[in-house]
Amino acid sequence: MSLSLDFWLDLAGVAIIFALIIVAIPKYRAYKIKVALAHRLRVEVSDNIKMVLPNIASTSVQKINADGQLNHDSTALKFCLFQLDTLISKLDVLYSEERDRVARFRNGLHALIGNYDAGKLMSVTSEDLILLGERIIEDLRENGLLSTVSR
């Protein structure tokens, strides 16, 4: 029993297509995992920045404690900075512009906390940081963010 050349060519074609599918499935899964991770990180960064923006705005208001001294409580700002620091190490799946803006926001928040604790805060600094935070949120939204926090 002899099989024709067309049979062997068809069989080789089917085997090649099957092999390509076998190779493509793990790559497709890795791509989908990376997209899901990037989406989750965008949500976490967006939520974190949305949480800290009112605290940044409140730094421009001088608060007097019971002793008549200026109150410089930066605990909420430091908590948000800590959360951003934990996210910074995972941001390699995001676009470079997103990573750069988040790093600038983190550095600005760090400087703001230092100035606020020292009593040297300028409202221009906090306003610039708020605008940068809002710009980051808009960029994340444009890149496919479906945030859990309403605007």
FENLINKA-V173138 format. One record per helix or strand of 2 or more residues. SS is the DSSP state (alpha for helix, beta for strand). FROM is the first residue (numbers start at 0). LEN is the number of residues. If there is no record, write none. Layout:
((SS/FROM/LEN) (SS/FROM/LEN))
This chain:
((alpha/4/54) (alpha/74/14) (alpha/90/3) (alpha/95/23) (alpha/122/20))
